[in-house]
Every structure is written in C-alpha cells, then in structure tokens.
Amino acid sequence: VTSTQLTQGEHSARAGRWRPGGSDISFVSSRKEGNPQLYLLPSAGGEARPLTALPEGTLQSHAWSPDGRWVAFTFRAAAPEWTEAARKERAERGLSLPPRVLDHAWYRLDGDGTFGAQRFALHLLDARTGACRVLYDACAVGAYRFAWAPDSSELAVAHTLHKDTWSPEVRDAVVRVPLKGRPRRLAWLGPTRVGELAWSPDGRTLAFIGHQRARDVFDVGNMRLYAVDARGGPAKCLTGDDDHCLNVMSLSDMKDAYAFSFLAWAPDGRSLYVSVGTDGGTHLGRVRLRGPRRTELLTRGRCALSVGPLDAAGRRMGCLLATAEHPGEVAVLDVGRAARPRLLTGLNDAFFREVETSRPSEFWVKAEDGWKTHAWLMLPPKSARRTARRGRLPAVLEIHGGPHAAYGWAFFHEFQCLAAQGYAVVYGNPRGSKGYGEAHAQAITGRWGDRDWADVSALIRWMQGRRNLDPRRLGVMGGSYGGYMT
C-alpha cells in the first residue's frame, strides 16, 4: 500500500471528505487571505478549486448529501470590529483595540478563542452552482449536530433548546430541516441529550448517542444508543442492558483531547456500529435493533481504535490504530467478524527505527474502601535504564484532567519523554474516569476531591512500596486541566 500527498503549499488542509461516488474530495483550508474555505480536489489528481467564498470567520464541520449535490456546513462569521480588515484600518488610523461588549456567558472557548456574541449557523451549499445560504440558525449558542436524510431532501439537526449555556438541566431537541419548507421539531418524553445522530437507510428511523438524565449536563454517566421514529415519538434505548459508554476514548497528547463518538448504520438497517471506550482501550462495537439491548464488542486488545467510514457494502471500515508504544497508523477492519485491524501505513517506521519506546505494564490497586483502580507503570526503556544511575528510579504520577476522561492504551508523548529521561511513569483512572461503568464515573458527582483522591492516594502508596522506585523522589503532575503540583 502506498500513500500519496494530495495537497501542496504552506497552508494546512483538514477535514477531508469523499464526495459520494468518489470523484472528488472536499477539504477545509485557509489558502486565501487566511480565511477558511471549502475546496474541492479531483481524486484522480489536479488542482483544488474553492467551493465557497465566505467572509472571515470559522468553518467548523461539513458533510455531503448522499446524492453528491449539496454540502451542509457550520460557519461562524467574525465580528466586524475584529476582522483583519478592521485591524489594518485601526493601525492606519493609530487607534487602539476595540472593547469587547459581553452580554452572554458563552463568549469564549479553549481551542476556539473569544467569539463574543457571534454564533455558528448551519449553511447549505449547492455544489453545482456555488449558491450558499443559511439553512438553520435557531440554536441560541450555535452548537449543532446534523445528519443527511438518505434521499438528500432534508437534514436532522440536534441542538440544545436552552438560551443559557450553563443551564443545570438537559434539554436537547432534534429538528427535521428540509431544503425547501419549514423546520419541524420532533418530540419525545423526558429530558434528552442528543450527540452523534444518523438516519436509517430507509429513512424511517433516527438513531443517536445520548442519555436521558435531567441533571447530567456534563454527560458524566454512560452515553447510550437510542432510536426514535423519524416522525416523532418516544426514544428507545438500545443499549440499556450493558454498562458501556459510547462517548469516550483513550487520552493522548498526539490528538484532540475531547471525547469521541461514532455512529453508522449497517446497509441492511438491522444494526449500528459505535465506538466503545472500555478499560483504557477504544474499540468498535455493534448494536442490533432486535434482540438484547447491549453492545457487542467486535475488537479487543491493548489498543486505541479510532473508527471511520464504513464501505457501501458494509463489510470493511477504515480506522486509525494506536498503541501505548506507537502513534496511530491507517488500518482497515473487517466488521463481519472479530479481528485485529490490518495496518495499511507505516508513516512512523523510520522514526521508530531510531527511537526506543517503553511498553507499559498494567496493574490494579485498592483504595481504603476497597474500590479498585486501573493503572499503568511505564519504566525507562532498556537503553535509558543502562545509562541511569544504579539504584531506585525517580517516579512521576500523572493525573488526567476532565475529570471524566481516561488514560489507557494510546500513545502519550509526554510519558515516553519522561521514561526516556530515566523516570518511572505511573498513570491511572481513579473514580470519575470513564470506561469502567457508570458507577465509577458517577462516584465523584458533587464531591470532587473525595473518592478520586482516595484512589490517587492508593496509587501513591503503591509507588512508595515498590522496591525499584525511590520514595524520596516521587513527583505528581496534573493532567490537561490540573497544572502541576509538588
């Protein structure tokens, strides 16, 4: 298998999407004046051409209609006083920065910056004519999840109904938004969080990943799979018989740290494929519409699997396969039976011929109340241990942020660097972490720093009792949100 670089130049290209039929690939790039636009590249090769001429702003996500004519995407225009043109004009006139007038709690986000009162809206692009318009913008905070109907005539759009971002209650809705005509909201009983959603192949059913817990605004408990009649009605939980969460992945500093969910229908409409985070790994699961309401794990092992598109026949799926010793590589997975993904690339092979990595070993510890915590020990690789001082090793305990996240079987550059410098690295998933059932994740609700600290203390005691670790040289490092502690 060979890989080919499709885009060139100094500007990055991201979010590639196949146009149905495979003739073209769309992607997002800031090639012109720094403004992100949608581009279309022939899959056989050639020059990419712009599909959009959007003003300065942020282009978030896009999806092709099944017939290959339309593109739905979310876009947020920059505030006029904070555009590049406005900055240049102020510089020419010797003016200072304008004030930011804030009247809403939702005005900035890590990784996104300060956006003030600007909001994303759902746009519709005609790929034949280039005509573009706002299709839907009824969400007060501008956060949308959307999916195309199989006949390309409409989209299902999910968003919160609250005007206040920090409302203590869950209240999401799904709205059917036709390309022509008025939107119509579906209704079902009870509070509902709606995440990833997808239409069934026959267009009769909408599936989504979410939950129906009124007060769980941070999605602490398990995210499950639901199905609802596309005409409206109560939502039916399809995974109520298991204890899996369908919105968690193994943390890594080599990729986005947010949770991940995946949802795809089998072509025959009898089952759905999902991503499952469990015991530090991330795997592919299957849920059948009829039969037991549970998730069947199709892959297993010490790895973090980021699953991708399913082929038209429903037999194979593209994915990224990562381990604790190796970053992700492109692979293909036969979804018809439980099997290990088959690697297609070796983009990091040259690097790992020169660099030695450490393979962690897993263990479990008990807190004083008997609760078990899953953890890992990463010792320096052999070459680092040979050059290290004889005797016990200095050690570092890593604590992840979130706190409702999970360390596990994914590559972590920071851990490998510490190990290469002669440190023993310990990391684990105390209570509050996901991937170990709802009780484990919910154990610290309303009581951060209580049961989770009991588990962290158990890890510290375990480290102090190890003969190969120096109890006088133990460090604690906070995770993505925790900062550093001494």
PAMITOR-932447 format. One record per residue (C-alpha): residue number from 1; residue in one letter; x, y, z. Coordinates in nm, 2 decimals. Example, Ala and Ser with C-alpha at 12.3 -4.5 7.8 and 13.67 -1.06 7.14 Angstrom:
% PAMITOR-932447
PT seq type      x      y      z
PT   1    a   1.23  -0.45   0.78
PT   2    s   1.37  -0.11   0.71
END
This chain:
% PAMITOR-932447
PT seq type      x      y      z
PT   1    v   0.00   0.00   0.00
PT   2    t   0.13   0.34  -0.09
PT   3    s   0.03   0.68   0.02
PT   4    t   0.01   0.99  -0.19
PT   5    q   0.02   1.36  -0.08
PT   6    l  -0.28   1.53  -0.24
PT   7    t  -0.24   1.89  -0.13
PT   8    q   0.06   2.12  -0.15
PT   9    g   0.17   2.46  -0.02
PT  10    e   0.23   2.63   0.31
PT  11    h  -0.14   2.63   0.42
PT  12    s  -0.28   2.33   0.60
PT  13    a  -0.56   2.12   0.48
PT  14    r  -0.80   1.94   0.71
PT  15    a  -1.14   1.77   0.74
PT  16    g  -1.12   1.58   0.41
PT  17    r  -1.45   1.43   0.29
PT  18    w  -1.52   1.20   0.00
PT  19    r  -1.79   1.32  -0.23
PT  20    p  -2.04   1.04  -0.28
PT  21    g  -1.93   0.84  -0.59
PT  22    g  -1.56   0.90  -0.51
PT  23    s  -1.49   1.15  -0.79
PT  24    d  -1.38   1.44  -0.56
PT  25    i  -1.25   1.51  -0.21
PT  26    s  -1.36   1.82  -0.02
PT  27    f  -1.15   1.98   0.25
PT  28    v  -1.11   2.30   0.45
PT  29    s  -0.81   2.53   0.40
PT  30    s  -0.71   2.89   0.46
PT  31    r  -0.53   2.94   0.13
PT  32    k  -0.67   3.28   0.05
PT  33    e  -0.61   3.57   0.29
PT  34    g  -0.62   3.34   0.58
PT  35    n  -0.99   3.28   0.56
PT  36    p  -1.10   2.91   0.58
PT  37    q  -1.29   2.80   0.28
PT  38    l  -1.42   2.47   0.14
PT  39    y  -1.21   2.33  -0.15
PT  40    l  -1.28   2.05  -0.40
PT  41    l  -1.00   1.83  -0.53
PT  42    p  -1.04   1.57  -0.80
PT  43    s  -0.95   1.23  -0.65
PT  44    a  -0.76   1.14  -0.97
PT  45    g  -0.53   1.44  -0.92
PT  46    g  -0.52   1.81  -1.02
PT  47    e  -0.57   2.15  -0.87
PT  48    a  -0.82   2.21  -0.59
PT  49    r  -1.08   2.48  -0.65
PT  50    p  -1.27   2.68  -0.39
PT  51    l  -1.63   2.59  -0.33
PT  52    t  -1.71   2.88  -0.10
PT  53    a  -1.63   3.25  -0.07
PT  54    l  -1.71   3.30   0.29
PT  55    p  -1.62   3.61   0.49
PT  56    e  -1.36   3.60   0.76
PT  57    g  -1.47   3.35   1.03
PT  58    t  -1.45   2.99   1.15
PT  59    l  -1.56   2.69   0.94
PT  60    q  -1.63   2.40   1.17
PT  61    s  -1.77   2.09   1.01
PT  62    h  -1.92   1.98   0.67
PT  63    a  -2.10   1.68   0.52
PT  64    w  -2.21   1.59   0.17
PT  65    s  -2.56   1.49   0.08
PT  66    p  -2.60   1.13  -0.04
PT  67    d  -2.67   1.25  -0.39
PT  68    g  -2.34   1.45  -0.40
PT  69    r  -2.51   1.78  -0.49
PT  70    w  -2.53   1.96  -0.16
PT  71    v  -2.29   2.04   0.13
PT  72    a  -2.41   2.12   0.47
PT  73    f  -2.16   2.30   0.70
PT  74    t  -2.14   2.51   1.01
PT  75    f  -1.98   2.85   0.99
PT  76    r  -1.94   3.15   1.23
PT  77    a  -1.85   3.49   1.09
PT  78    a  -1.60   3.70   1.27
PT  79    a  -1.73   4.01   1.45
PT  80    p  -1.69   4.31   1.21
PT  81    e  -1.47   4.50   1.45
PT  82    w  -1.23   4.20   1.49
PT  83    t  -1.17   4.12   1.13
PT  84    e  -0.83   4.15   0.97
PT  85    a  -0.96   4.44   0.76
PT  86    a  -1.07   4.62   1.07
PT  87    r  -0.73   4.56   1.24
PT  88    k  -0.55   4.72   0.94
PT  89    e  -0.78   5.02   0.94
PT  90    r  -0.72   5.08   1.31
PT  91    a  -0.34   5.05   1.26
PT  92    e  -0.35   5.31   0.98
PT  93    r  -0.55   5.55   1.19
PT  94    g  -0.35   5.49   1.51
PT  95    l  -0.64   5.35   1.70
PT  96    s  -0.63   5.11   1.99
PT  97    l  -0.81   4.78   2.01
PT  98    p  -1.19   4.80   2.04
PT  99    p  -1.37   4.70   2.36
PT 100    r  -1.54   4.36   2.39
PT 101    v  -1.90   4.40   2.49
PT 102    l  -2.02   4.08   2.65
PT 103    d  -2.38   4.00   2.74
PT 104    h  -2.38   3.62   2.74
PT 105    a  -2.19   3.36   2.94
PT 106    w  -2.10   3.18   2.61
PT 107    y  -1.83   3.41   2.47
PT 108    r  -1.51   3.21   2.46
PT 109    l  -1.38   2.85   2.45
PT 110    d  -1.04   2.69   2.48
PT 111    g  -0.92   2.60   2.14
PT 112    d  -1.16   2.84   1.98
PT 113    g  -1.08   3.17   2.13
PT 114    t  -1.30   3.47   2.21
PT 115    f  -1.60   3.50   1.98
PT 116    g  -1.83   3.73   2.18
PT 117    a  -2.19   3.73   2.05
PT 118    q  -2.10   3.56   1.72
PT 119    r  -2.26   3.21   1.67
PT 120    f  -2.23   2.92   1.43
PT 121    a  -2.52   2.87   1.19
PT 122    l  -2.59   2.57   0.96
PT 123    h  -2.53   2.66   0.59
PT 124    l  -2.63   2.49   0.27
PT 125    l  -2.40   2.50  -0.04
PT 126    d  -2.52   2.39  -0.39
PT 127    a  -2.20   2.23  -0.53
PT 128    r  -2.33   2.27  -0.88
PT 129    t  -2.40   2.64  -0.88
PT 130    g  -2.19   2.76  -0.58
PT 131    a  -2.50   2.92  -0.43
PT 132    c  -2.48   2.93  -0.05
PT 133    r  -2.73   3.03   0.22
PT 134    v  -2.80   2.99   0.59
PT 135    l  -3.03   2.69   0.63
PT 136    y  -3.09   2.69   1.00
PT 137    d  -2.98   2.91   1.30
PT 138    a  -3.23   2.86   1.58
PT 139    c  -2.98   2.75   1.85
PT 140    a  -2.90   3.03   2.09
PT 141    v  -2.55   2.90   2.15
PT 142    g  -2.48   2.79   1.79
PT 143    a  -2.39   2.43   1.86
PT 144    y  -2.53   2.18   1.61
PT 145    r  -2.50   1.81   1.52
PT 146    f  -2.66   1.72   1.19
PT 147    a  -2.71   1.43   0.96
PT 148    w  -2.84   1.40   0.60
PT 149    a  -3.16   1.21   0.52
PT 150    p  -3.09   0.92   0.27
PT 151    d  -3.29   1.09  -0.01
PT 152    s  -3.09   1.42   0.03
PT 153    s  -3.41   1.62   0.08
PT 154    e  -3.35   1.73   0.44
PT 155    l  -3.13   1.71   0.75
PT 156    a  -3.19   1.61   1.10
PT 157    v  -3.04   1.87   1.33
PT 158    a  -2.98   1.83   1.70
PT 159    h  -2.91   2.12   1.95
PT 160    t  -3.00   2.25   2.29
PT 161    l  -3.32   2.44   2.35
PT 162    h  -3.17   2.64   2.63
PT 163    k  -3.08   3.00   2.58
PT 164    d  -2.84   2.98   2.87
PT 165    t  -2.53   2.77   2.80
PT 166    w  -2.49   2.67   3.17
PT 167    s  -2.84   2.56   3.24
PT 168    p  -2.85   2.29   3.51
PT 169    e  -3.10   2.08   3.31
PT 170    v  -3.06   1.87   2.99
PT 171    r  -3.30   1.97   2.71
PT 172    d  -3.20   1.89   2.36
PT 173    a  -3.41   1.86   2.05
PT 174    v  -3.40   1.70   1.70
PT 175    v  -3.54   1.92   1.42
PT 176    r  -3.61   1.80   1.07
PT 177    v  -3.49   2.07   0.84
PT 178    p  -3.60   2.03   0.48
PT 179    l  -3.41   2.21   0.20
PT 180    k  -3.74   2.35   0.10
PT 181    g  -4.01   2.43   0.36
PT 182    r  -4.03   2.49   0.73
PT 183    p  -3.83   2.30   1.00
PT 184    r  -4.03   2.07   1.22
PT 185    r  -3.92   1.97   1.57
PT 186    l  -3.96   1.60   1.68
PT 187    a  -4.09   1.55   2.03
PT 188    w  -4.05   1.27   2.28
PT 189    l  -4.10   1.23   2.65
PT 190    g  -3.84   1.33   2.90
PT 191    p  -3.51   1.53   2.90
PT 192    t  -3.27   1.41   2.64
PT 193    r  -2.91   1.48   2.54
PT 194    v  -2.85   1.42   2.17
PT 195    g  -2.50   1.38   2.04
PT 196    e  -2.40   1.20   1.72
PT 197    l  -2.70   1.11   1.51
PT 198    a  -2.77   0.92   1.19
PT 199    w  -3.07   0.83   0.96
PT 200    s  -3.15   0.46   0.89
PT 201    p  -3.10   0.36   0.53
PT 202    d  -3.48   0.35   0.47
PT 203    g  -3.53   0.70   0.63
PT 204    r  -3.78   0.58   0.88
PT 205    t  -3.56   0.59   1.20
PT 206    l  -3.32   0.83   1.36
PT 207    a  -3.05   0.69   1.58
PT 208    f  -2.85   0.90   1.82
PT 209    i  -2.59   0.87   2.10
PT 210    g  -2.70   1.04   2.42
PT 211    h  -2.87   1.00   2.75
PT 212    q  -3.20   1.09   2.93
PT 213    r  -3.07   1.21   3.27
PT 214    a  -3.22   1.55   3.35
PT 215    r  -2.94   1.69   3.56
PT 216    d  -2.64   1.54   3.39
PT 217    v  -2.53   1.84   3.19
PT 218    f  -2.17   1.73   3.18
PT 219    d  -2.26   1.38   3.05
PT 220    v  -2.09   1.21   3.34
PT 221    g  -2.29   0.89   3.31
PT 222    n  -2.29   0.65   3.02
PT 223    m  -2.38   0.78   2.68
PT 224    r  -2.60   0.52   2.52
PT 225    l  -2.76   0.44   2.18
PT 226    y  -3.12   0.54   2.11
PT 227    a  -3.36   0.51   1.82
PT 228    v  -3.67   0.72   1.75
PT 229    d  -3.93   0.72   1.48
PT 230    a  -3.83   0.98   1.22
PT 231    r  -4.19   1.11   1.25
PT 232    g  -4.16   1.16   1.63
PT 233    g  -4.24   0.98   1.94
PT 234    p  -4.05   0.84   2.24
PT 235    a  -3.69   0.74   2.21
PT 236    k  -3.60   0.38   2.27
PT 237    c  -3.27   0.29   2.44
PT 238    l  -3.09   0.01   2.25
PT 239    t  -2.80  -0.04   2.50
PT 240    g  -2.98  -0.04   2.83
PT 241    d  -2.86  -0.39   2.92
PT 242    d  -2.48  -0.31   2.94
PT 243    d  -2.26  -0.07   3.12
PT 244    h  -2.06   0.08   2.83
PT 245    c  -2.02   0.44   2.75
PT 246    l  -2.03   0.53   2.38
PT 247    n  -1.86   0.87   2.41
PT 248    v  -1.51   0.81   2.55
PT 249    m  -1.16   0.75   2.41
PT 250    s  -0.81   0.69   2.54
PT 251    l  -0.64   1.02   2.61
PT 252    s  -0.33   1.11   2.41
PT 253    d  -0.13   1.42   2.36
PT 254    m  -0.10   1.33   1.99
PT 255    k  -0.46   1.42   1.91
PT 256    d  -0.77   1.61   2.02
PT 257    a  -0.84   1.56   2.39
PT 258    y  -1.21   1.57   2.36
PT 259    a  -1.44   1.27   2.38
PT 260    f  -1.52   1.08   2.07
PT 261    s  -1.84   0.91   1.94
PT 262    f  -1.90   0.73   1.62
PT 263    l  -2.23   0.61   1.47
PT 264    a  -2.30   0.43   1.14
PT 265    w  -2.59   0.21   1.02
PT 266    a  -2.52  -0.12   0.85
PT 267    p  -2.65  -0.10   0.49
PT 268    d  -2.93  -0.35   0.57
PT 269    g  -3.06  -0.13   0.86
PT 270    r  -3.06  -0.41   1.11
PT 271    s  -2.77  -0.29   1.33
PT 272    l  -2.55   0.00   1.40
PT 273    y  -2.18   0.04   1.47
PT 274    v  -2.04   0.25   1.76
PT 275    s  -1.72   0.34   1.93
PT 276    v  -1.67   0.19   2.28
PT 277    g  -1.43   0.31   2.55
PT 278    t  -1.35   0.03   2.80
PT 279    d  -1.07  -0.05   3.04
PT 280    g  -0.84   0.21   2.88
PT 281    g  -0.89   0.09   2.52
PT 282    t  -1.12   0.22   2.25
PT 283    h  -1.29  -0.04   2.03
PT 284    l  -1.56  -0.10   1.77
PT 285    g  -1.89  -0.22   1.88
PT 286    r  -2.21  -0.33   1.71
PT 287    v  -2.57  -0.29   1.84
PT 288    r  -2.86  -0.48   1.68
PT 289    l  -3.20  -0.33   1.66
PT 290    r  -3.37  -0.66   1.76
PT 291    g  -3.26  -0.88   2.04
PT 292    p  -3.07  -0.80   2.37
PT 293    r  -3.02  -0.43   2.43
PT 294    r  -2.64  -0.44   2.46
PT 295    t  -2.32  -0.35   2.27
PT 296    e  -2.12  -0.64   2.11
PT 297    l  -1.75  -0.57   2.11
PT 298    l  -1.60  -0.65   1.77
PT 299    t  -1.24  -0.57   1.85
PT 300    r  -1.04  -0.62   2.16
PT 301    g  -0.68  -0.59   2.28
PT 302    r  -0.44  -0.32   2.41
PT 303    c  -0.51  -0.05   2.16
PT 304    a  -0.70   0.27   2.09
PT 305    l  -0.90   0.24   1.77
PT 306    s  -1.05   0.55   1.60
PT 307    v  -1.30   0.41   1.36
PT 308    g  -1.40   0.58   1.04
PT 309    p  -1.62   0.54   0.74
PT 310    l  -1.80   0.21   0.65
PT 311    d  -1.78   0.10   0.29
PT 312    a  -2.10   0.08   0.08
PT 313    a  -2.12  -0.30   0.11
PT 314    g  -2.10  -0.28   0.49
PT 315    r  -1.80  -0.52   0.51
PT 316    r  -1.50  -0.30   0.58
PT 317    m  -1.42   0.01   0.78
PT 318    g  -1.13   0.25   0.77
PT 319    c  -0.97   0.33   1.11
PT 320    l  -0.66   0.46   1.29
PT 321    l  -0.49   0.21   1.52
PT 322    a  -0.27   0.34   1.80
PT 323    t  -0.10   0.16   2.10
PT 324    a   0.09   0.29   2.40
PT 325    e   0.42   0.24   2.21
PT 326    h   0.31   0.37   1.87
PT 327    p   0.10   0.66   1.74
PT 328    g  -0.19   0.59   1.51
PT 329    e  -0.15   0.44   1.17
PT 330    v  -0.42   0.39   0.90
PT 331    a  -0.57   0.05   0.90
PT 332    v  -0.87  -0.14   0.76
PT 333    l  -1.11  -0.36   0.96
PT 334    d  -1.33  -0.64   0.85
PT 335    v  -1.65  -0.57   1.05
PT 336    g  -1.81  -0.91   0.97
PT 337    r  -1.61  -1.08   1.24
PT 338    a  -1.40  -1.00   1.54
PT 339    a  -1.05  -0.94   1.41
PT 340    r  -0.75  -0.72   1.46
PT 341    p  -0.73  -0.43   1.21
PT 342    r  -0.49  -0.47   0.92
PT 343    l  -0.23  -0.19   0.90
PT 344    l  -0.20  -0.01   0.57
PT 345    t   0.06   0.26   0.65
PT 346    g   0.39   0.28   0.83
PT 347    l   0.43   0.66   0.84
PT 348    n   0.64   0.65   1.16
PT 349    d   0.85   0.34   1.08
PT 350    a   1.17   0.54   1.01
PT 351    f   1.14   0.73   1.33
PT 352    f   1.09   0.42   1.54
PT 353    r   1.39   0.25   1.39
PT 354    e   1.60   0.52   1.56
PT 355    v   1.39   0.58   1.88
PT 356    e   1.32   0.32   2.15
PT 357    t   0.99   0.34   2.33
PT 358    s   0.87   0.20   2.66
PT 359    r   0.59  -0.06   2.69
PT 360    p   0.37   0.00   3.00
PT 361    s   0.25  -0.28   3.22
PT 362    e  -0.10  -0.26   3.38
PT 363    f  -0.20  -0.32   3.74
PT 364    w  -0.49  -0.26   3.97
PT 365    v  -0.48  -0.10   4.32
PT 366    k  -0.74  -0.09   4.60
PT 367    a  -0.84   0.22   4.79
PT 368    e  -0.90   0.21   5.16
PT 369    d  -1.27   0.15   5.09
PT 370    g  -1.20  -0.15   4.86
PT 371    w  -1.26   0.03   4.53
PT 372    k  -1.03  -0.09   4.25
PT 373    t  -0.84   0.15   4.02
PT 374    h  -0.69   0.05   3.69
PT 375    a  -0.33   0.19   3.64
PT 376    w  -0.01   0.15   3.43
PT 377    l   0.36   0.16   3.51
PT 378    m   0.60   0.28   3.23
PT 379    l   0.96   0.21   3.31
PT 380    p   1.25   0.37   3.12
PT 381    p   1.34   0.17   2.80
PT 382    k   1.64  -0.06   2.82
PT 383    s   1.89   0.20   2.68
PT 384    a   1.77   0.46   2.93
PT 385    r   1.79   0.22   3.22
PT 386    r   2.15   0.13   3.13
PT 387    t   2.26   0.49   3.14
PT 388    a   2.06   0.58   3.45
PT 389    r   2.21   0.58   3.80
PT 390    r   2.21   0.25   3.98
PT 391    g   1.95   0.20   4.25
PT 392    r   1.59   0.31   4.27
PT 393    l   1.43   0.51   4.00
PT 394    p   1.27   0.86   4.04
PT 395    a   0.90   0.83   3.97
PT 396    v   0.62   1.06   3.84
PT 397    l   0.25   1.00   3.90
PT 398    e   0.04   1.16   3.62
PT 399    i  -0.32   1.26   3.69
PT 400    h  -0.55   1.33   3.40
PT 401    g  -0.79   1.62   3.37
PT 402    g  -1.15   1.62   3.28
PT 403    p  -1.20   1.46   3.53
PT 404    h  -1.44   1.24   3.32
PT 405    a  -1.18   1.11   3.08
PT 406    a  -0.95   0.81   3.07
PT 407    y  -0.58   0.72   3.03
PT 408    g  -0.51   0.40   2.86
PT 409    w  -0.36   0.22   2.56
PT 410    a  -0.29   0.52   2.34
PT 411    f   0.05   0.68   2.27
PT 412    f   0.14   0.96   2.51
PT 413    h   0.45   1.16   2.40
PT 414    e   0.50   1.32   2.74
PT 415    f   0.51   0.99   2.92
PT 416    q   0.76   0.85   2.67
PT 417    c   0.98   1.15   2.71
PT 418    l   0.98   1.12   3.09
PT 419    a   1.06   0.75   3.07
PT 420    a   1.35   0.82   2.82
PT 421    q   1.50   1.06   3.08
PT 422    g   1.51   0.78   3.34
PT 423    y   1.18   0.83   3.52
PT 424    a   0.92   0.56   3.60
PT 425    v   0.58   0.70   3.50
PT 426    v   0.26   0.59   3.67
PT 427    y  -0.08   0.68   3.55
PT 428    g  -0.43   0.55   3.62
PT 429    n  -0.80   0.61   3.61
PT 430    p  -0.94   0.70   3.95
PT 431    r  -1.31   0.73   4.02
PT 432    g  -1.46   0.99   3.79
PT 433    s  -1.28   0.84   3.49
PT 434    k  -1.49   0.69   3.21
PT 435    g  -1.47   0.34   3.06
PT 436    y  -1.53   0.14   3.38
PT 437    g  -1.90   0.17   3.41
PT 438    e  -2.14   0.43   3.52
PT 439    a  -2.09   0.38   3.90
PT 440    h  -1.71   0.45   3.86
PT 441    a  -1.77   0.77   3.66
PT 442    q  -2.06   0.90   3.88
PT 443    a  -1.88   0.83   4.21
PT 444    i  -1.75   1.18   4.24
PT 445    t  -2.06   1.37   4.12
PT 446    g  -2.09   1.67   4.35
PT 447    r  -1.78   1.56   4.55
PT 448    w  -1.47   1.62   4.35
PT 449    g  -1.16   1.56   4.55
PT 450    d  -1.32   1.29   4.77
PT 451    r  -1.33   0.93   4.63
PT 452    d  -1.10   1.03   4.34
PT 453    w  -0.84   1.14   4.59
PT 454    a  -0.88   0.81   4.78
PT 455    d  -0.78   0.63   4.46
PT 456    v  -0.49   0.87   4.39
PT 457    s  -0.37   0.81   4.74
PT 458    a  -0.38   0.44   4.68
PT 459    l  -0.16   0.48   4.38
PT 460    i   0.09   0.69   4.58
PT 461    r   0.11   0.42   4.85
PT 462    w   0.17   0.16   4.57
PT 463    m   0.46   0.36   4.44
PT 464    q   0.61   0.41   4.78
PT 465    g   0.60   0.03   4.84
PT 466    r   0.78  -0.06   4.51
PT 467    r   1.14  -0.17   4.56
PT 468    n   1.25  -0.03   4.23
PT 469    l   1.11   0.32   4.29
PT 470    d   1.27   0.58   4.52
PT 471    p   1.01   0.70   4.78
PT 472    r   1.22   1.01   4.83
PT 473    r   1.19   1.12   4.47
PT 474    l   0.82   1.09   4.38
PT 475    g   0.65   1.37   4.18
PT 476    v   0.29   1.43   4.10
PT 477    m   0.20   1.60   3.77
PT 478    g  -0.15   1.73   3.69
PT 479    g  -0.32   1.65   3.36
PT 480    s  -0.46   1.87   3.09
PT 481    y  -0.66   2.08   3.35
PT 482    g  -0.47   2.02   3.67
PT 483    g  -0.15   2.22   3.63
PT 484    y   0.15   2.09   3.83
PT 485    m   0.17   2.00   4.19
PT 486    t   0.48   1.95   4.41
END
